[in-house]
Amino acid sequence: MARVLSITSGKGGVGKSTVCVGLGMAYALLGKSVLMIEFDVGLRGMDLMLGISDRIVYDLGDLLEGRCNINKAIVESPWNSNLNVIVAPVSMESSIAMEDVNILVAGLRPHFDIIILDTPAGLGLSMRIAAMSDMALVVATPDSVCVRDGGKVVSALHKADMGSHRLVINRVNNRLVKKQIVADLDEVIDGVGSQLIGVLPEDQEMQLCTSKGLPLSAGARIVRICKAIALRIEGEYIPLLVN
């Protein structure tokens, strides 16, 4: 039965999909069967990050609206058969009902080890999806607006009785932290109010791969860091080092 993880944030553009793809690749390298589901309607990007845009025929909207079956909606990664994805609809006209999400995830749980839900930003559908997960990962960058919004997400998770949540700080630039241009890690942790499970630096390799529609390599820095996050989620003690 799959462990279900939701990747969420209060503010858009913080790199939720980056965390989702990195974590999915990491779990696949650990030998887990992984399904990632992208819920950001109209803002599909996971196909580019995985280098599979030319393989996409059907999306989540097609599946939920009955235009295809589950086997046609799931796309397997060409570099690792453990990694699978259902991408978001490109059309803003598609809508997602929470009842359909519950039925979909419940039906998929027996068939995978890990299901990762890439939720839209904000406190609406994202919080309802997070509440049905086994753990929510709140993604924040070290800027004041994002930290404040991350705190709102954690408050909403508590109201939804979702006590299992962890913080991932993304796009950390140590040079800016040292110059006190952005918040340091302790300030982000205190502001968001969630236990830290991982720190991702600014990563040009991900940006380059996405712009060219190429998948990250298995040895990419972000994948190595996400592998440590995955092992922490699974209960292993992995020291958290910030370089």
BELHU-V872694 format. One record per backbone hydrogen bond with DSSP energy under -0.5 kcal/mol. NH is the residue of the N-H (numbers start at 1). CO is the residue of the C=O. Records with the same first field share a line. If there is no record, write none. Layout:
BEGIN
NH=CO ; CO
END
This chain:
BEGIN
2=109
3=113
5=3 ; 115
6=135
7=117
8=6 ; 137
14=11
19=15
20=16
21=17
22=18
23=19
24=20
25=21
26=22
27=23
28=24
29=25
30=26
31=28
32=27
34=32 ; 82
35=114
36=84
37=116
38=86
39=37 ; 118
41=39
42=89
43=40
48=45
49=45
50=46
51=47 ; 48
52=47
53=47
55=52
56=52 ; 53
57=55
60=87
63=59
64=60
65=61
66=63
67=62
68=62
72=69
73=69
74=70
75=85
77=83
83=80
84=34 ; 82
85=75
86=36
94=91
101=97
102=98
103=99
104=100
105=101
106=102
107=103
108=104
109=105
111=108
112=108 ; 109
113=33
114=33
115=3
116=35
117=5 ; 115
118=37 ; 116
119=7 ; 117
122=9
127=124
128=124
129=125
130=126
131=127
132=128 ; 129
133=130
134=4
135=4
136=164
137=6
138=136 ; 166
139=8 ; 137
140=168
142=170
143=141
147=143
148=144
149=145
150=146
151=147
152=148
153=149
154=150
155=151
156=152
157=153
158=154
159=155
160=156
161=158
162=157
163=161
165=163
166=136
167=195
168=138
169=198
170=140 ; 168
171=201
172=200
173=171
174=172
176=173
177=173
178=174
179=175
180=177
181=176
182=176
183=142
188=184
189=185
190=186
191=187
192=188
193=189
194=189
195=165
197=167
198=167
200=169
202=172
204=202
207=203
208=204
209=205
210=206
211=207
212=208
213=209 ; 210
214=209
216=49
220=217
224=220
225=221
226=222
227=223
228=224
229=225
230=226
231=227
232=228
233=229
234=230
235=232
236=231
238=236
241=239
243=241
END
